[in-house]
Amino acid sequence: MRPSLLAALLLGVLIVPRPAAAAPDGGEPPTAEAFASKLGWTLEEALEWMGRPESMLTHRGRTAEEDNVVFFYSDYTSLFWFRDRVWQVRADRRWSGEVDGVRMGLDRDDVEALWGPPINDFDPDPTWTLPDRGYPVRIRLYFDDDDRLVDLYVYRSDW
């Protein structure tokens, strides 16, 4: 497929988010579109849009079925692969970007003020539901001992 056609498809059809309802406490739920749009990419698409990764590694899951090949990029984001598609996108503590008003180092109370309460208030690693893309998508945040954001994952929650 020609790059211009692929770009038109990705930008015009495949990554148009569905509107999400406002969070109950007035915060806006996240869309994380820059991350969610990468879910489902093929190897060809990842190389075309992100370039060659700085490194490739494996991430050992709890079981063999949870093992991943990971492409790590110099902006401190990573693409996790399931078979031949991206199923998860990560940003670590060194990432300098922002997701719907949330950036690394923000505390959990500030995140909840922006996005509303997570869907799992019993878990130390809160999760929010993102707009559906024909499959369920979530974002999970990890906080350090000082309750500061240090890691985020946007992922297909049906895998």
N, C-alpha and C positions, 0 to 999 in steps of 0.2 A: 504494500500500500504506500502511495506517495506521502511524504511528510505533511504536505499542505492539506491533503484529504484527511489524514489521521488527525491533524490539529483541529480541523473543522468538526470532525466527529466528536473528539474529546471535549472541545470547548462549546460546541453547539448542541450536543445531544446527550452525551454520556455523563457529563458532570454537572448537570443542572440540578441543584438541590431542591428538594421539596420544602416548603415553608414549615418551620417548627413552631409549636405553640410556645408562648412565653412561660417561663418557669413560675411556679406558684408564688414564690417570694418576690417576684418582680425582676429577677435576673433574666438575662437572655440565654436560652440554651445554646450550647456550642454548635457550630456547623463543621469546623475544622476542615473546610473544603480543600485547602492546599494539601493536606495529608490524605483525606479520603479519596481525592481524585486519582491517587496513585494505586489504590487497591484494584487488583485485577490486571495490572499491567503485565505484559509479556516481557521477556528478556529484551526483545527488539525495542519495545517502547521505553523501557527503563534506560537503555543505553542511549536512545535518541534524545530523551528529555532530560536525563540526569547526567549523562556522560559515563565514562568509565569510573567505577568506584575506586576509592583510594586503597581499599583492601577488601578481601572476602574472607569470611570466617564461618565457622559453624557455631550454632548455639544449641547446647544440649538441653533438651526438655526433660520432664520427669519420666517420660516413656519414650521409646524409639519413635513412636508416631508423632511426638512433639518436637523432634529435632528439626532444625532449620538451617538453611544456607542463608547467610546475611551479607548484603552489600553495605559497606560502611563508606560514607562520603565525608569530605573534608569540612562540610558545614555542620558536622556532628549529628547528621540524620542517618538512619539505616533503613534498608528495605529487607523484609523477611519474606522468604519464598516458601510456598507450599506447592509441590510439584513444579509447574512451570508458570506460576502466577504470584504476584505480590499479594500477600494476605495481611500484612501488618507493616506499619511505618512507625519508626521510633525517633524521638529526639532526646538526647541526653543533656545532662546539666550544663554542658559547655555551649549548647545551641543558643544563638542570640536572637532568634525570631520570636514571633508572637502568634498565638492561636486564639482568635476571637477575644482579644484583650488579656489573655493569660500568657505569662512569660516565666522562664526559669527564675527561681528565687522567691516568687510570690507565695504568701502563706495560704493555707487551706481556707481560712475564713474569707480572704479576699477573692479566692477563686469562686467560692460559693456565693458571694455577693454579686459576682458577675454572671454566673451560670445557673444559680439556683442550687437546690440540694441534689446530690448524686442519687442514682437509683439504688445504691447499696450503702446506706448509712451505717451498716454494721461492720463494714470492712475498712481497715486502715488505708487501703488503696482505693479511693473512690472512683466510680465509673459513671459516665453519662451516656445516654443514648444519643446518637447523631442521626441526621436525616437518612432515611432508608434509601438505598441505591439499587433496589431490586433484591437486596439481601441486607440483613441487619448489620449496622455499623456502630461501634462504640469507641469511646476514648477513656483510657484509664490513666490516672495520674499517680505518681509515687512521690512521697514526701520524706524528707530526712527527719532526724530526731528533733530538729528545731521547727518542724512543721513547714519547711520550705520546699517548694516544688523542685525536684531534681531529675525527673524522668517522665516522659509521656509516650503512650502508645495509642495509635488509631488502628483499629483492626476489624476484620470481619468476625462477627461473633457467632457465626454458624459453622465455623471450622474448628 
